[in-house]
Amino acid sequence: MPKKTESFENLMGRLEEIVNEMDSGELSLEDSMKKYEEGIKISNKLYKILNEAEGKIKILTEKGDKEFQL
């Protein structure tokens, strides 16, 4: 699980900051590459968080369906 400072919302906010910085056109190629790399790392963390949440939802849904049928 991600650190508290790495909540989904915080990571999304940072990713938006990176996109805005890159869109500004004021970064050098080297800085743009660093931001891109950071953005990819954040995207991977977000993907992991979403997959974990999806798994939990599936478990809860299946459990709820079984209880409802009883």
C-alpha positions as CSV (number, residue, x, y, z in Angstrom):
1,M,0.0,0.0,0.0
2,P,1.3,3.5,-0.7
3,K,2.6,5.8,2.0
4,K,0.2,8.2,3.5
5,T,1.8,11.1,1.6
6,E,1.2,9.0,-1.5
7,S,-2.6,9.0,-1.5
8,F,-4.4,8.7,-4.8
9,E,-5.4,12.4,-4.6
10,N,-1.8,13.6,-3.8
11,L,-0.3,11.5,-6.6
12,M,-2.9,12.8,-9.1
13,G,-2.2,16.4,-8.0
14,R,1.5,15.9,-8.5
15,L,0.9,14.3,-11.9
16,E,-1.2,17.3,-12.9
17,E,1.6,19.6,-11.8
18,I,4.1,17.7,-13.9
19,V,1.8,17.9,-17.0
20,N,1.3,21.6,-16.5
21,E,5.1,22.2,-16.1
22,M,5.7,20.2,-19.3
23,D,2.9,22.0,-21.2
24,S,4.4,25.4,-20.3
25,G,7.2,24.9,-22.8
26,E,9.7,26.5,-20.4
27,L,11.6,23.3,-19.5
28,S,14.8,22.2,-21.1
29,L,14.8,18.8,-22.9
30,E,16.7,17.3,-19.9
31,D,14.3,18.7,-17.4
32,S,11.4,17.5,-19.5
33,M,12.8,14.0,-19.6
34,K,13.2,14.0,-15.8
35,K,9.6,15.2,-15.4
36,Y,8.4,12.6,-17.9
37,E,10.2,9.8,-15.9
38,E,8.7,11.1,-12.6
39,G,5.2,11.1,-14.3
40,I,5.6,7.5,-15.5
41,K,6.5,6.4,-11.9
42,I,3.5,8.2,-10.5
43,S,1.3,6.7,-13.2
44,N,2.4,3.3,-12.2
45,K,1.7,3.9,-8.6
46,L,-1.8,5.2,-9.5
47,Y,-2.4,2.1,-11.6
48,K,-1.5,-0.1,-8.7
49,I,-3.8,1.8,-6.3
50,L,-6.7,1.5,-8.8
51,N,-6.0,-2.2,-9.3
52,E,-6.0,-2.8,-5.6
53,A,-9.3,-0.9,-5.2
54,E,-10.9,-2.8,-8.1
55,G,-9.9,-6.1,-6.4
56,K,-11.4,-5.0,-3.1
57,I,-14.6,-3.9,-4.9
58,K,-14.9,-7.3,-6.7
59,I,-14.5,-9.2,-3.4
60,L,-17.1,-7.0,-1.7
61,T,-19.5,-7.3,-4.6
62,E,-19.1,-11.1,-4.8
63,K,-19.6,-11.4,-1.0
64,G,-22.6,-9.2,-1.2
65,D,-24.1,-11.2,-4.0
66,K,-23.7,-14.4,-2.0
67,E,-25.2,-12.9,1.1
68,F,-28.1,-11.5,-0.9
69,Q,-28.9,-14.9,-2.4
70,L,-29.1,-16.6,0.9
